[in-house]
Amino acid sequence: MPALIDHDARRAALAEIAADLVASGGAEAATVRAVAAAAGFSTKAVTHYFPDKRALMLLTYRHAALSSQARTDASQPAVGGGDIRALLHALLPIDPKVERDWRVWFSFWGIAIADPEFAAEQRGRMRDFVDQIAAILAADPACGHLAEEQRPAIASALLAALFGTVTQAIFDPETWPAARQSEAIDEALTRIAGLVSKKRRDEG
């Protein structure tokens, strides 16, 4: 009797391989053939999950997005409340896996410029993340002074600060070590929303 295949697990494993290829060589490196070779499968076996390069990139992007979502979820208090500082720090490319996922996102953005479907995917992800930041602002005890109508604009500004920090850290790592990345996010929190007190920065 043939062994049962967990197709979701295999798809996730192939997306992991594709993400590693994209992170090291850009979108052009993650071909169906290259993923098959790295996984030790035939090209035909891989096309069962990714019929073409476009489908491969889309699923790899979504896999990286799910990894980021799991990371941000894990950064929050287990019971009640929210922690906006922890959320943003969890997405800094200090950990190799976080850096890899950002590289996948950057590669996807390049494709999305000329592809309406990919652009819509990216737009939806960014809007969802702004909503997540706004929800955590509402739940974070340190943000109780913020009016509800302020939160969407502050969330967008914090996302922009995160993107700016990450972009510089990815492309100029010598100038942007972990400590400077953390400081930049804390300064953005203080400047944009007045959320992080000196005591809280010292504790972090």
Backbone as JSON Lines, residues from 0, in Angstrom:
{"i":0,"aa":"M","n":[0.86,-1.19,0.0],"ca":[0.0,0.0,0.0],"c":[0.89,1.25,0.0]}
{"i":1,"aa":"P","n":[0.71,2.15,-0.96],"ca":[1.58,3.34,-1.03],"c":[1.41,4.24,0.19]}
{"i":2,"aa":"A","n":[2.51,4.9,0.58],"ca":[2.46,5.79,1.74],"c":[1.59,7.0,1.44]}
{"i":3,"aa":"L","n":[0.84,7.42,2.44],"ca":[0.02,8.62,2.28],"c":[0.91,9.86,2.29]}
{"i":4,"aa":"I","n":[0.59,10.8,1.44],"ca":[1.38,12.03,1.35],"c":[0.6,13.17,1.96]}
{"i":5,"aa":"D","n":[1.24,13.88,2.86],"ca":[0.65,15.09,3.42],"c":[0.95,16.23,2.45]}
{"i":6,"aa":"H","n":[-0.01,16.54,1.6],"ca":[0.24,17.5,0.53],"c":[0.46,18.92,1.07]}
{"i":7,"aa":"D","n":[-0.23,19.27,2.14],"ca":[-0.02,20.6,2.72],"c":[1.4,20.73,3.26]}
{"i":8,"aa":"A","n":[1.88,19.68,3.92],"ca":[3.24,19.7,4.47],"c":[4.27,19.75,3.34]}
{"i":9,"aa":"R","n":[4.01,18.99,2.27],"ca":[4.96,19.01,1.16],"c":[4.97,20.36,0.46]}
{"i":10,"aa":"R","n":[3.8,20.94,0.3],"ca":[3.72,22.27,-0.33],"c":[4.49,23.3,0.51]}
{"i":11,"aa":"A","n":[4.32,23.21,1.83],"ca":[5.03,24.13,2.72],"c":[6.54,23.91,2.65]}
{"i":12,"aa":"A","n":[6.96,22.64,2.57],"ca":[8.4,22.34,2.48],"c":[8.98,22.87,1.18]}
{"i":13,"aa":"L","n":[8.25,22.75,0.09],"ca":[8.73,23.26,-1.19],"c":[8.77,24.79,-1.18]}
{"i":14,"aa":"A","n":[7.78,25.4,-0.51],"ca":[7.79,26.86,-0.4],"c":[8.99,27.33,0.42]}
{"i":15,"aa":"E","n":[9.36,26.57,1.44],"ca":[10.56,26.89,2.23],"c":[11.8,26.86,1.34]}
{"i":16,"aa":"I","n":[11.92,25.83,0.53],"ca":[13.06,25.72,-0.38],"c":[13.08,26.88,-1.36]}
{"i":17,"aa":"A","n":[11.91,27.19,-1.92],"ca":[11.82,28.31,-2.86],"c":[12.2,29.62,-2.19]}
{"i":18,"aa":"A","n":[11.76,29.8,-0.94],"ca":[12.1,31.03,-0.21],"c":[13.6,31.16,-0.03]}
{"i":19,"aa":"D","n":[14.27,30.06,0.29],"ca":[15.73,30.09,0.44],"c":[16.4,30.46,-0.88]}
{"i":20,"aa":"L","n":[15.88,29.92,-2.0],"ca":[16.46,30.23,-3.31],"c":[16.26,31.7,-3.66]}
{"i":21,"aa":"V","n":[15.07,32.22,-3.39],"ca":[14.79,33.63,-3.66],"c":[15.69,34.52,-2.82]}
{"i":22,"aa":"A","n":[15.83,34.18,-1.54],"ca":[16.63,35.01,-0.63],"c":[18.08,35.09,-1.05]}
{"i":23,"aa":"S","n":[18.6,34.0,-1.62],"ca":[20.01,33.97,-1.99],"c":[20.27,34.41,-3.42]}
{"i":24,"aa":"G","n":[19.28,34.23,-4.31],"ca":[19.54,34.52,-5.71],"c":[18.51,35.34,-6.42]}
{"i":25,"aa":"G","n":[17.5,35.83,-5.69],"ca":[16.44,36.61,-6.31],"c":[15.38,35.74,-6.94]}
{"i":26,"aa":"A","n":[14.33,36.38,-7.42],"ca":[13.18,35.65,-7.97],"c":[13.57,34.75,-9.13]}
{"i":27,"aa":"E","n":[14.55,35.18,-9.92],"ca":[14.94,34.39,-11.09],"c":[15.58,33.07,-10.7]}
{"i":28,"aa":"A","n":[16.08,32.96,-9.47],"ca":[16.74,31.72,-9.03],"c":[15.73,30.65,-8.64]}
{"i":29,"aa":"A","n":[14.51,31.04,-8.33],"ca":[13.52,30.09,-7.84],"c":[12.67,29.57,-8.99]}
{"i":30,"aa":"T","n":[13.28,28.76,-9.84],"ca":[12.53,28.12,-10.92],"c":[11.96,26.8,-10.41]}
{"i":31,"aa":"V","n":[10.97,26.29,-11.1],"ca":[10.4,24.99,-10.73],"c":[11.49,23.92,-10.77]}
{"i":32,"aa":"R","n":[12.36,23.98,-11.77],"ca":[13.44,23.01,-11.89],"c":[14.41,23.1,-10.71]}
{"i":33,"aa":"A","n":[14.75,24.34,-10.32],"ca":[15.69,24.51,-9.21],"c":[15.1,24.02,-7.9]}
{"i":34,"aa":"V","n":[13.82,24.28,-7.68],"ca":[13.15,23.8,-6.45],"c":[13.12,22.28,-6.45]}
{"i":35,"aa":"A","n":[12.82,21.69,-7.6],"ca":[12.79,20.23,-7.68],"c":[14.16,19.63,-7.37]}
{"i":36,"aa":"A","n":[15.2,20.23,-7.92],"ca":[16.55,19.72,-7.69],"c":[16.92,19.84,-6.21]}
{"i":37,"aa":"A","n":[16.61,20.97,-5.59],"ca":[16.94,21.18,-4.18],"c":[16.15,20.24,-3.28]}
{"i":38,"aa":"A","n":[14.93,19.89,-3.68],"ca":[14.09,19.02,-2.87],"c":[14.36,17.55,-3.13]}
{"i":39,"aa":"G","n":[15.09,17.26,-4.21],"ca":[15.34,15.86,-4.56],"c":[14.15,15.2,-5.22]}
{"i":40,"aa":"F","n":[13.29,16.01,-5.85],"ca":[12.11,15.5,-6.54],"c":[12.28,15.68,-8.04]}
{"i":41,"aa":"S","n":[11.42,15.02,-8.78],"ca":[11.37,15.27,-10.21],"c":[10.64,16.59,-10.46]}
{"i":42,"aa":"T","n":[10.91,17.2,-11.6],"ca":[10.2,18.43,-11.95],"c":[8.7,18.18,-12.02]}
{"i":43,"aa":"K","n":[8.32,17.01,-12.51],"ca":[6.91,16.67,-12.61],"c":[6.24,16.64,-11.25]}
{"i":44,"aa":"A","n":[6.95,16.13,-10.25],"ca":[6.38,16.06,-8.9],"c":[6.14,17.46,-8.35]}
{"i":45,"aa":"V","n":[7.04,18.38,-8.64],"ca":[6.89,19.75,-8.12],"c":[5.78,20.49,-8.85]}
{"i":46,"aa":"T","n":[5.62,20.24,-10.15],"ca":[4.57,20.95,-10.89],"c":[3.17,20.52,-10.44]}
{"i":47,"aa":"H","n":[3.09,19.45,-9.67],"ca":[1.8,19.08,-9.07],"c":[1.34,20.18,-8.1]}
{"i":48,"aa":"Y","n":[2.32,20.87,-7.49],"ca":[2.02,21.92,-6.52],"c":[2.17,23.31,-7.12]}
{"i":49,"aa":"F","n":[3.11,23.46,-8.04],"ca":[3.38,24.75,-8.68],"c":[3.44,24.52,-10.18]}
{"i":50,"aa":"P","n":[2.36,24.71,-10.9],"ca":[2.37,24.42,-12.33],"c":[3.31,25.3,-13.14]}
{"i":51,"aa":"D","n":[3.64,26.48,-12.61],"ca":[4.56,27.36,-13.34],"c":[5.25,28.3,-12.35]}
{"i":52,"aa":"K","n":[6.18,29.08,-12.88],"ca":[6.97,29.99,-12.04],"c":[6.08,31.01,-11.32]}
{"i":53,"aa":"R","n":[5.05,31.46,-11.97],"ca":[4.18,32.46,-11.37],"c":[3.49,31.9,-10.13]}
{"i":54,"aa":"A","n":[2.95,30.69,-10.25],"ca":[2.3,30.05,-9.11],"c":[3.29,29.79,-7.99]}
{"i":55,"aa":"L","n":[4.51,29.43,-8.36],"ca":[5.56,29.2,-7.36],"c":[5.85,30.46,-6.56]}
{"i":56,"aa":"M","n":[6.0,31.58,-7.25],"ca":[6.31,32.84,-6.56],"c":[5.15,33.28,-5.67]}
{"i":57,"aa":"L","n":[3.93,33.11,-6.14],"ca":[2.78,33.52,-5.35],"c":[2.67,32.72,-4.06]}
{"i":58,"aa":"L","n":[2.83,31.41,-4.16],"ca":[2.73,30.58,-2.96],"c":[3.91,30.81,-2.02]}
{"i":59,"aa":"T","n":[5.08,31.06,-2.59],"ca":[6.25,31.35,-1.75],"c":[6.05,32.65,-0.99]}
{"i":60,"aa":"Y","n":[5.51,33.64,-1.67],"ca":[5.2,34.92,-1.01],"c":[4.19,34.71,0.11]}
{"i":61,"aa":"R","n":[3.15,33.95,-0.17],"ca":[2.13,33.71,0.86],"c":[2.7,32.93,2.03]}
{"i":62,"aa":"H","n":[3.6,32.02,1.74],"ca":[4.25,31.25,2.82],"c":[5.07,32.18,3.71]}
{"i":63,"aa":"A","n":[5.8,33.1,3.1],"ca":[6.58,34.07,3.88],"c":[5.65,34.96,4.71]}
{"i":64,"aa":"A","n":[4.5,35.33,4.13],"ca":[3.54,36.16,4.86],"c":[2.98,35.42,6.06]}
{"i":65,"aa":"L","n":[2.69,34.13,5.9],"ca":[2.19,33.33,7.02],"c":[3.25,33.18,8.1]}
{"i":66,"aa":"S","n":[4.51,33.05,7.7],"ca":[5.6,32.98,8.68],"c":[5.67,34.27,9.49]}
{"i":67,"aa":"S","n":[5.53,35.39,8.81],"ca":[5.55,36.68,9.5],"c":[4.36,36.82,10.44]}
{"i":68,"aa":"Q","n":[3.2,36.33,9.99],"ca":[2.01,36.4,10.83],"c":[2.2,35.59,12.1]}
{"i":69,"aa":"A","n":[2.77,34.4,11.97],"ca":[3.02,33.56,13.15],"c":[3.98,34.25,14.11]}
{"i":70,"aa":"R","n":[4.97,34.95,13.54],"ca":[5.96,35.66,14.34],"c":[5.31,36.8,15.12]}
{"i":71,"aa":"T","n":[4.48,37.57,14.45],"ca":[3.84,38.7,15.12],"c":[2.82,38.22,16.15]}
{"i":72,"aa":"D","n":[2.11,37.15,15.85],"ca":[1.16,36.6,16.82],"c":[1.89,36.15,18.08]}
{"i":73,"aa":"A","n":[3.04,35.49,17.9],"ca":[3.81,34.99,19.04],"c":[4.4,36.12,19.88]}
{"i":74,"aa":"S","n":[4.53,37.31,19.29],"ca":[5.13,38.43,20.01],"c":[4.18,39.06,21.02]}
{"i":75,"aa":"Q","n":[2.9,38.73,20.92],"ca":[1.9,39.39,21.75],"c":[1.62,38.64,23.05]}
{"i":76,"aa":"P","n":[1.17,39.36,24.07],"ca":[0.86,38.72,25.35],"c":[-0.14,37.58,25.17]}
{"i":77,"aa":"A","n":[0.07,36.51,25.92],"ca":[-0.79,35.34,25.79],"c":[-2.22,35.64,26.24]}
{"i":78,"aa":"V","n":[-2.36,36.5,27.24],"ca":[-3.69,36.8,27.77],"c":[-3.89,38.33,27.82]}
{"i":79,"aa":"G","n":[-4.81,38.8,27.04],"ca":[-5.2,40.22,27.09],"c":[-4.1,41.18,26.69]}
{"i":80,"aa":"G","n":[-4.5,42.41,26.43],"ca":[-3.54,43.46,26.12],"c":[-2.87,43.29,24.77]}
{"i":81,"aa":"G","n":[-1.95,44.21,24.5],"ca":[-1.18,44.19,23.28],"c":[0.15,44.85,23.53]}
{"i":82,"aa":"D","n":[1.1,44.63,22.63],"ca":[2.44,45.21,22.79],"c":[2.95,45.61,21.41]}
{"i":83,"aa":"I","n":[2.76,46.89,21.06],"ca":[3.13,47.35,19.73],"c":[4.64,47.29,19.51]}
{"i":84,"aa":"R","n":[5.4,47.57,20.56],"ca":[6.85,47.52,20.43],"c":[7.31,46.1,20.09]}
{"i":85,"aa":"A","n":[6.76,45.11,20.8],"ca":[7.14,43.73,20.55],"c":[6.77,43.31,19.13]}
{"i":86,"aa":"L","n":[5.62,43.77,18.65],"ca":[5.19,43.44,17.29],"c":[6.21,43.91,16.26]}
{"i":87,"aa":"L","n":[6.62,45.17,16.36],"ca":[7.54,45.72,15.37],"c":[8.94,45.12,15.49]}
{"i":88,"aa":"H","n":[9.38,44.9,16.72],"ca":[10.7,44.3,16.91],"c":[10.75,42.86,16.38]}
{"i":89,"aa":"A","n":[9.64,42.16,16.42],"ca":[9.61,40.78,15.93],"c":[9.85,40.7,14.44]}
{"i":90,"aa":"L","n":[9.67,41.81,13.72],"ca":[9.81,41.82,12.27],"c":[11.12,42.44,11.8]}
{"i":91,"aa":"L","n":[12.01,42.77,12.71],"ca":[13.32,43.28,12.29],"c":[14.18,42.13,11.78]}
{"i":92,"aa":"P","n":[14.93,42.34,10.7],"ca":[15.72,41.26,10.09],"c":[17.0,40.94,10.87]}
{"i":93,"aa":"I","n":[16.84,40.71,12.15],"ca":[17.97,40.35,13.01],"c":[18.16,38.84,12.99]}
{"i":94,"aa":"D","n":[17.05,38.11,12.97],"ca":[17.06,36.65,12.83],"c":[17.16,36.29,11.35]}
{"i":95,"aa":"P","n":[17.96,35.28,10.99],"ca":[18.12,34.9,9.58],"c":[16.8,34.56,8.88]}
{"i":96,"aa":"K","n":[15.88,33.92,9.59],"ca":[14.6,33.56,8.98],"c":[13.78,34.8,8.66]}
{"i":97,"aa":"V","n":[13.85,35.78,9.55],"ca":[13.12,37.04,9.31],"c":[13.72,37.75,8.1]}
{"i":98,"aa":"E","n":[15.05,37.8,8.04],"ca":[15.71,38.43,6.9],"c":[15.34,37.73,5.6]}
{"i":99,"aa":"R","n":[15.32,36.4,5.64],"ca":[14.95,35.65,4.43],"c":[13.55,36.01,3.96]}
{"i":100,"aa":"D","n":[12.61,36.08,4.89],"ca":[11.24,36.4,4.49],"c":[11.14,37.81,3.91]}
{"i":101,"aa":"W","n":[11.91,38.76,4.44],"ca":[11.91,40.1,3.86],"c":[12.48,40.07,2.45]}
{"i":102,"aa":"R","n":[13.51,39.28,2.22],"ca":[14.08,39.2,0.87],"c":[13.06,38.62,-0.11]}
{"i":103,"aa":"V","n":[12.28,37.66,0.35],"ca":[11.21,37.12,-0.49],"c":[10.2,38.23,-0.82]}
{"i":104,"aa":"W","n":[9.83,39.01,0.19],"ca":[8.88,40.1,-0.04],"c":[9.43,41.12,-1.02]}
{"i":105,"aa":"F","n":[10.7,41.49,-0.87],"ca":[11.29,42.47,-1.79],"c":[11.26,41.94,-3.23]}
{"i":106,"aa":"S","n":[11.57,40.67,-3.4],"ca":[11.55,40.07,-4.74],"c":[10.13,40.08,-5.31]}
{"i":107,"aa":"F","n":[9.17,39.79,-4.46],"ca":[7.78,39.78,-4.89],"c":[7.33,41.18,-5.29]}
{"i":108,"aa":"W","n":[7.77,42.18,-4.55],"ca":[7.38,43.55,-4.87],"c":[7.82,43.93,-6.28]}
{"i":109,"aa":"G","n":[9.01,43.48,-6.66],"ca":[9.49,43.78,-8.0],"c":[8.58,43.2,-9.07]}
{"i":110,"aa":"I","n":[8.06,42.01,-8.83],"ca":[7.13,41.39,-9.78],"c":[5.78,42.11,-9.75]}
{"i":111,"aa":"A","n":[5.35,42.49,-8.55],"ca":[4.03,43.1,-8.39],"c":[3.88,44.41,-9.13]}
{"i":112,"aa":"I","n":[4.98,45.1,-9.37],"ca":[4.91,46.39,-10.08],"c":[4.25,46.24,-11.44]}
{"i":113,"aa":"A","n":[4.51,45.1,-12.11],"ca":[3.99,44.91,-13.46],"c":[2.88,43.87,-13.55]}
{"i":114,"aa":"D","n":[2.45,43.34,-12.41],"ca":[1.45,42.28,-12.41],"c":[0.27,42.69,-11.53]}
{"i":115,"aa":"P","n":[-0.88,43.0,-12.12],"ca":[-2.01,43.5,-11.34],"c":[-2.46,42.54,-10.24]}
{"i":116,"aa":"E","n":[-2.45,41.23,-10.52],"ca":[-2.88,40.28,-9.49],"c":[-1.92,40.26,-8.31]}
{"i":117,"aa":"F","n":[-0.63,40.27,-8.61],"ca":[0.37,40.29,-7.54],"c":[0.3,41.63,-6.78]}
{"i":118,"aa":"A","n":[0.05,42.71,-7.51],"ca":[-0.08,44.02,-6.87],"c":[-1.26,44.03,-5.91]}
{"i":119,"aa":"A","n":[-2.36,43.41,-6.31],"ca":[-3.54,43.33,-5.44],"c":[-3.23,42.49,-4.2]}
{"i":120,"aa":"E","n":[-2.48,41.43,-4.37],"ca":[-2.07,40.59,-3.24],"c":[-1.24,41.41,-2.26]}
{"i":121,"aa":"Q","n":[-0.28,42.15,-2.78],"ca":[0.57,42.97,-1.92],"c":[-0.22,44.07,-1.23]}
{"i":122,"aa":"R","n":[-1.11,44.7,-1.95],"ca":[-1.92,45.77,-1.39],"c":[-2.78,45.24,-0.25]}
{"i":123,"aa":"G","n":[-3.37,44.05,-0.45],"ca":[-4.19,43.46,0.59],"c":[-3.39,43.11,1.83]}
{"i":124,"aa":"R","n":[-2.19,42.58,1.64],"ca":[-1.33,42.24,2.79],"c":[-0.97,43.48,3.59]}
{"i":125,"aa":"M","n":[-0.63,44.55,2.88],"ca":[-0.23,45.77,3.58],"c":[-1.41,46.37,4.34]}
{"i":126,"aa":"R","n":[-2.58,46.35,3.74],"ca":[-3.76,46.89,4.43],"c":[-4.08,46.04,5.66]}
{"i":127,"aa":"D","n":[-3.96,44.72,5.52],"ca":[-4.21,43.84,6.67],"c":[-3.23,44.12,7.8]}
{"i":128,"aa":"F","n":[-1.98,44.4,7.43],"ca":[-0.98,44.64,8.47],"c":[-1.22,45.98,9.16]}
{"i":129,"aa":"V","n":[-1.63,46.98,8.4],"ca":[-1.99,48.26,9.02],"c":[-3.15,48.04,10.0]}
{"i":130,"aa":"D","n":[-4.12,47.23,9.61],"ca":[-5.24,46.93,10.51],"c":[-4.76,46.21,11.77]}
{"i":131,"aa":"Q","n":[-3.8,45.29,11.59],"ca":[-3.27,44.57,12.75],"c":[-2.55,45.53,13.7]}
{"i":132,"aa":"I","n":[-1.75,46.43,13.14],"ca":[-1.04,47.4,13.98],"c":[-2.05,48.27,14.73]}
{"i":133,"aa":"A","n":[-3.08,48.71,14.03],"ca":[-4.1,49.56,14.65],"c":[-4.8,48.81,15.79]}
{"i":134,"aa":"A","n":[-5.08,47.53,15.58],"ca":[-5.75,46.73,16.62],"c":[-4.86,46.58,17.85]}
{"i":135,"aa":"I","n":[-3.56,46.43,17.62],"ca":[-2.65,46.29,18.75],"c":[-2.47,47.62,19.46]}
{"i":136,"aa":"L","n":[-2.49,48.71,18.72],"ca":[-2.47,50.03,19.37],"c":[-3.66,50.17,20.31]}
{"i":137,"aa":"A","n":[-4.81,49.66,19.88],"ca":[-6.0,49.75,20.71],"c":[-5.9,48.89,21.95]}
{"i":138,"aa":"A","n":[-5.14,47.78,21.86],"ca":[-5.05,46.84,22.98],"c":[-3.88,47.11,23.91]}
{"i":139,"aa":"D","n":[-2.89,47.88,23.43],"ca":[-1.68,48.13,24.22],"c":[-1.97,49.15,25.32]}
{"i":140,"aa":"P","n":[-1.75,48.79,26.59],"ca":[-2.0,49.74,27.68],"c":[-1.22,51.05,27.54]}
{"i":141,"aa":"A","n":[-0.05,50.99,26.89],"ca":[0.77,52.19,26.73],"c":[0.18,53.16,25.72]}
{"i":142,"aa":"C","n":[-0.85,52.72,25.0],"ca":[-1.42,53.55,23.94],"c":[-2.81,54.04,24.27]}
{"i":143,"aa":"G","n":[-3.18,53.97,25.54],"ca":[-4.52,54.35,25.94],"c":[-4.86,55.8,25.68]}
{"i":144,"aa":"H","n":[-3.83,56.63,25.52],"ca":[-4.08,58.05,25.28],"c":[-4.44,58.35,23.84]}
{"i":145,"aa":"L","n":[-4.31,57.36,22.96],"ca":[-4.59,57.6,21.54],"c":[-6.09,57.52,21.26]}
{"i":146,"aa":"A","n":[-6.59,58.47,20.51],"ca":[-7.99,58.44,20.1],"c":[-8.17,57.41,18.99]}
{"i":147,"aa":"E","n":[-9.34,56.81,18.93],"ca":[-9.6,55.76,17.94],"c":[-9.34,56.25,16.52]}
{"i":148,"aa":"E","n":[-9.73,57.49,16.25],"ca":[-9.56,57.99,14.88],"c":[-8.1,58.25,14.52]}
{"i":149,"aa":"Q","n":[-7.22,58.28,15.51],"ca":[-5.79,58.49,15.25],"c":[-5.08,57.2,14.83]}
{"i":150,"aa":"R","n":[-5.64,56.07,15.24],"ca":[-4.9,54.81,15.1],"c":[-4.56,54.41,13.66]}
{"i":151,"aa":"P","n":[-5.47,54.53,12.69],"ca":[-5.1,54.13,11.33],"c":[-3.92,54.91,10.77]}
{"i":152,"aa":"A","n":[-3.9,56.23,10.98],"ca":[-2.78,57.03,10.47],"c":[-1.48,56.69,11.19]}
{"i":153,"aa":"I","n":[-1.56,56.49,12.49],"ca":[-0.37,56.12,13.25],"c":[0.13,54.74,12.82]}
{"i":154,"aa":"A","n":[-0.8,53.82,12.59],"ca":[-0.42,52.47,12.14],"c":[0.3,52.55,10.79]}
{"i":155,"aa":"S","n":[-0.2,53.36,9.88],"ca":[0.45,53.51,8.57],"c":[1.84,54.11,8.71]}
{"i":156,"aa":"A","n":[1.97,55.09,9.59],"ca":[3.28,55.72,9.8],"c":[4.27,54.74,10.42]}
{"i":157,"aa":"L","n":[3.81,53.92,11.33],"ca":[4.7,52.92,11.95],"c":[5.12,51.87,10.94]}
{"i":158,"aa":"L","n":[4.2,51.48,10.05],"ca":[4.56,50.52,9.01],"c":[5.62,51.13,8.08]}
{"i":159,"aa":"A","n":[5.45,52.39,7.73],"ca":[6.43,53.06,6.88],"c":[7.8,53.11,7.57]}
{"i":160,"aa":"A","n":[7.8,53.38,8.88],"ca":[9.06,53.41,9.63],"c":[9.71,52.03,9.65]}
{"i":161,"aa":"L","n":[8.9,51.0,9.81],"ca":[9.43,49.63,9.79],"c":[10.03,49.31,8.43]}
{"i":162,"aa":"F","n":[9.31,49.62,7.35],"ca":[9.83,49.35,6.0],"c":[11.15,50.1,5.77]}
{"i":163,"aa":"G","n":[11.21,51.36,6.2],"ca":[12.43,52.13,6.0],"c":[13.62,51.53,6.75]}
{"i":164,"aa":"T","n":[13.38,51.12,7.98],"ca":[14.46,50.52,8.78],"c":[14.91,49.2,8.18]}
{"i":165,"aa":"V","n":[13.94,48.37,7.81],"ca":[14.27,47.05,7.26],"c":[15.02,47.18,5.93]}
{"i":166,"aa":"T","n":[14.56,48.07,5.07],"ca":[15.22,48.23,3.77],"c":[16.69,48.6,3.94]}
{"i":167,"aa":"Q","n":[16.96,49.54,4.82],"ca":[18.35,49.94,5.06],"c":[19.15,48.81,5.7]}
{"i":168,"aa":"A","n":[18.53,48.08,6.61],"ca":[19.23,46.99,7.28],"c":[19.57,45.86,6.32]}
{"i":169,"aa":"I","n":[18.67,45.57,5.38],"ca":[18.91,44.49,4.41],"c":[20.03,44.86,3.45]}
{"i":170,"aa":"F","n":[20.02,46.11,2.97],"ca":[20.96,46.49,1.92],"c":[22.23,47.17,2.44]}
{"i":171,"aa":"D","n":[22.23,47.54,3.71],"ca":[23.42,48.15,4.3],"c":[23.62,47.61,5.72]}
{"i":172,"aa":"P","n":[23.83,46.29,5.84],"ca":[23.89,45.67,7.16],"c":[25.02,46.17,8.05]}
{"i":173,"aa":"E","n":[26.11,46.6,7.46],"ca":[27.22,47.08,8.29],"c":[26.85,48.37,9.01]}
{"i":174,"aa":"T","n":[26.08,49.2,8.35],"ca":[25.66,50.46,8.96],"c":[24.46,50.26,9.88]}
{"i":175,"aa":"W","n":[23.7,49.18,9.64],"ca":[22.47,48.94,10.38],"c":[22.51,47.61,11.14]}
{"i":176,"aa":"P","n":[23.37,47.51,12.17],"ca":[23.37,46.29,12.99],"c":[22.09,46.2,13.83]}
{"i":177,"aa":"A","n":[21.95,45.11,14.55],"ca":[20.72,44.86,15.32],"c":[20.4,46.01,16.28]}
{"i":178,"aa":"A","n":[21.42,46.51,16.98],"ca":[21.18,47.56,17.98],"c":[20.6,48.82,17.32]}
{"i":179,"aa":"R","n":[21.12,49.19,16.15],"ca":[20.62,50.4,15.5],"c":[19.2,50.19,14.98]}
{"i":180,"aa":"Q","n":[18.9,49.0,14.51],"ca":[17.53,48.71,14.07],"c":[16.55,48.88,15.23]}
{"i":181,"aa":"S","n":[16.9,48.31,16.38],"ca":[16.03,48.41,17.55],"c":[15.84,49.86,17.98]}
{"i":182,"aa":"E","n":[16.93,50.6,17.98],"ca":[16.86,52.01,18.36],"c":[15.97,52.8,17.41]}
{"i":183,"aa":"A","n":[16.08,52.5,16.11],"ca":[15.28,53.22,15.11],"c":[13.79,52.98,15.32]}
{"i":184,"aa":"I","n":[13.42,51.75,15.63],"ca":[12.01,51.44,15.86],"c":[11.51,52.12,17.13]}
{"i":185,"aa":"D","n":[12.32,52.08,18.19],"ca":[11.91,52.74,19.43],"c":[11.77,54.25,19.24]}
{"i":186,"aa":"E","n":[12.68,54.83,18.47],"ca":[12.59,56.27,18.2],"c":[11.33,56.58,17.37]}
{"i":187,"aa":"A","n":[11.01,55.7,16.43],"ca":[9.81,55.91,15.62],"c":[8.56,55.84,16.48]}
{"i":188,"aa":"L","n":[8.54,54.9,17.41],"ca":[7.4,54.78,18.31],"c":[7.24,56.04,19.15]}
{"i":189,"aa":"T","n":[8.35,56.53,19.65],"ca":[8.3,57.74,20.48],"c":[7.9,58.96,19.65]}
{"i":190,"aa":"R","n":[8.49,59.09,18.5],"ca":[8.27,60.27,17.65],"c":[6.86,60.27,17.05]}
{"i":191,"aa":"I","n":[6.43,59.12,16.53],"ca":[5.17,59.07,15.8],"c":[3.96,59.03,16.72]}
{"i":192,"aa":"A","n":[4.09,58.27,17.8],"ca":[2.91,58.09,18.63],"c":[3.12,58.36,20.11]}
{"i":193,"aa":"G","n":[4.34,58.63,20.51],"ca":[4.6,58.86,21.92],"c":[4.28,57.66,22.77]}
{"i":194,"aa":"L","n":[4.63,56.46,22.26],"ca":[4.18,55.24,22.91],"c":[5.18,54.62,23.87]}
{"i":195,"aa":"V","n":[6.45,54.85,23.64],"ca":[7.46,54.12,24.4],"c":[8.13,55.06,25.39]}
{"i":196,"aa":"S","n":[7.96,54.82,26.63],"ca":[8.59,55.64,27.67],"c":[10.05,55.25,27.82]}
{"i":197,"aa":"K","n":[10.85,56.11,28.44],"ca":[12.26,55.79,28.67],"c":[12.39,54.52,29.49]}
{"i":198,"aa":"K","n":[11.51,54.37,30.48],"ca":[11.57,53.17,31.32],"c":[11.37,51.91,30.48]}
{"i":199,"aa":"R","n":[10.42,51.98,29.56],"ca":[10.14,50.81,28.75],"c":[11.27,50.5,27.78]}
{"i":200,"aa":"R","n":[11.91,51.54,27.25],"ca":[13.05,51.32,26.37],"c":[14.2,50.69,27.15]}
{"i":201,"aa":"D","n":[14.41,51.18,28.35],"ca":[15.49,50.62,29.17],"c":[15.22,49.16,29.52]}
{"i":202,"aa":"E","n":[13.96,48.82,29.75],"ca":[13.6,47.44,30.08],"c":[13.79,46.52,28.88]}
{"i":203,"aa":"G","n":[13.63,47.08,27.65],"ca":[13.75,46.26,26.46],"c":[15.17,45.95,26.13]}
